[in-house]
């Protein structure tokens, strides 16, 4: 599944002052660029000081949760499929992530290398085949 998160974007409209809307960040290692859809129709108040504003925030939080679930379902499995649509192994995926992150963050690369090493040690200790693809 692709990683899906959202951030709060302040509305710049004078009419909607004091409100924010969600901007999702959908990323998969198989894509060149992440998707960043905005949902400007789901508005939240920064300061919900009246019952009406609180109700709107509660209602829109339910909508936001539904959109998040829908996006998770829509992009389910996209992380473990290569661009040609065929399956890939976990080892290939980890090696790909190491290559993708190599120029960006050494701590992230180290984390992926440590994860790969730990998985190999676990598989070896449990008697599983550690040759899970190249």
N, C-alpha and C positions, 0 to 999 in steps of 0.2 A: 504494500500500500504506500502511496505517496505520503510525504509529510504535509500535513495541513494545519496551518495556524492562522490567526488573524490579529490585526492590530487596530487600534482605535484612531480614526482620522477625524480631526475637528472639521466641522462644517464651516465653510467660509462665507456662506450666505448670511446676510444680515437678518433675514426672516427666520433662519434656523440657528441663531446665535445661542451658544451654550449647549449644543447638541453634537453628537458624534455618530459616525456610521462605521461599520466594519469593512476592512479591506483584507481579504484572504490572501494567503501566500501558500501556493500549492507547488511543491517541488518533487521531482523524481530524478534520480541520477541519469535516466535515459533521455531526458529533455535537455536541449541547449539552454533554454530560458525557462524560469518558473512562470506559472500563471498567477496573475494578481487581480482577480475579479473584485469589484467594489459593489457593495449593496447599499446604495444611497437611499433606498426606500425603507431600510430598517434603521430607524433613528433612536438614539438613547439620549437622555438628559444627563449632563454631568452632575447637576444638583437637582435631584428629584425631591423637591421640598413640598409638593402638594400630592394629594391622593391620585389626581389625574395623571401626573407625571410618573408616579410610582407604578400605576397600572400600565401605562405605556411601556415603561422599562421592563416590567415583568412579561408583558405580552410579547414584546420584541425580543426578549432573551429567549423565549420559547421558539420564536421564528428563527433566530440565529442558531440555536441548537439543532433545529430541523434542517437548516441549510448545511450546517457542518456535517451532520449525519449523511445527508444526501451527497455531499462532495466526497466523503469518505467512501461511500458505496460506489460512486461513479469512478473513482480513481483506484479502487481496490485492486491490488495485484500489479499495478503499473510499475512498481519499483523492481519487481523480479522478472520482468519481461524485457528482452532487448529490443532494439528499434526494429528488428525484422519480425518481431512477434513470437519468437521462439523462447523457450525457457532457458534460464541460466542457472548455474550452480551457485551455492552460497560462497564458495571460495572465489569464483570468478567475480561475484558481486563485491566481495570485500577487496579483492585486488583492484577492481575498477574504482572503488571509492578511494583507495589509497592513491591511485594515479590522479583522480579528479581533484583531490584535496592537497596534493603534494605542494603546489606553489602557494597555497593560501594559509595554512596553519599547521605548524609542526606538531602541536599538541593533539590536533585532530588526527593527523596521520599516525602519530604514536598510539592513539587510542584504537584506531582500526588495526594496526599491527598487533597490539596487545590482545585485541579481541580474536584475531585470527590465530595467534599462538595459543590462547586459552582454549579455543574450540578444538584445535588440533590435539592439545594435551588431554582434554576431556574425552574426545573420541578414542584416543589411544588407550586411556585408562579404562574405558568401558568396553574395549575390544571391538570398536567399530572401525570400518575402513576409513582411514584418514585421507585416502586419495579421492577426494570429492570434486575432482575436476581441475583443469588448468585454465 
